[in-house]
Amino acid sequence: MCNSTKGHNYKRAFAFRFLVSPQDKPLKKILAISGGMVVCMVILMSLYGACEMAFHTGLWSQVPVMWVKNIPYNFIMALPFQFLIAGPLVRKLFRTLFPVES
């Protein structure tokens, strides 16, 4: 599925190279991969938000300032949301829809 495509392997490759090993507990793997995903998404979406602001206001010189300013705000919201709500919900949904056969 998504893990077999080249574009989505960078988060998992980084997590398994630097943060966890395949022998670690599943919770540690989940936290490492989800945390890495949050960091990447926050950086990119903060840039998108700054560019969107500049597009509507015309203040393109403010993009770097708004980008750096938005990163902490987005991180504060995204990390707990991913760990407490979105991650568990999506894992439960996918385990229900695509059960692993023993």
N, C-alpha and C positions, 0 to 999 in steps of 0.2 A: 504494500500500500504506500503511504506517504514516505515511510522510512526507506523504501527501496529507490526513491528518486534521488538524483544527485543534489538537487537544490535544497532539500530538507535535512541532509545528513550533517551539516556543519555544526548544529547545536548538539546533536548526539555525539559526534566525533570529538568536539571540544570537551564535553562533559566526561566522556569515558577516557579521554587522554589525560586530563588535568585534575578532575574532581573526584571521580569514582572509578571503581573497577567492576568488571562483570560479576565478581563474587560478593559484592556489597549487598546489603539488605535492599529490598525493593523501595522502601520509603526514601532511603538516601539517594537512590537513582532518580526517583520521581522529583525530589526536591532540587537536585542538581540540574536536571533537564528543564524543569519548569522555571527555575530561577534564571537559567541562561536564556530561555525564551523571553522572559519578562524584560531582561536587560536589553536584548536586541530590539524588541518591539518598542520599548520606551524611548530608546535613542532615535529610532527611525520615525516613530509617530510624533515625537516632539518636533522633529525637523519638519514633518509634514504640516503640523499645526502652525509652526512659525511661517512657513511658506504660504499657507492658506490665509493667515492674517495679513501678510504682505500683499498678497494678490488683491484682497478686498480694500486695503487702506493705501496701498502704493508705497509703503515704508519699507522698501527692500533693504535698506541699510540696517534695519533693526532685526533682521532675520537671525544673525548669530547671537545677539543678546537675548531675544525671545526663546531661541532654541535652548540655550544654556539655562535660562530661567525656568522653562517648562519641565525640564528633565526631573528635578526633585519632586515637583507636584504630581507628575504622571507616575513616577516610581512609587510614591506613597499610596496612590490609589490602585495601581496595577498589581503590585506584589501581594497584598492581602487578598485582593479579589481573585487572583489566580490560585493562590494556595488554599483559600477557604471556601470559595464558591464555584468558580468556573472549572478548575482542575478536577475536583471530586465529582462534579456533575457530569462532565464529559467522559471521565473514566467509567463511571457507572453506566452511562448511556451506551458507550462502545462495548463494554463487557456484556451488556444485555443483548445488544444487537448482533455482536460477533463473538459468541462464546468460544473459549479455547477448548478444543476437544482433547481429552486425555488419552 
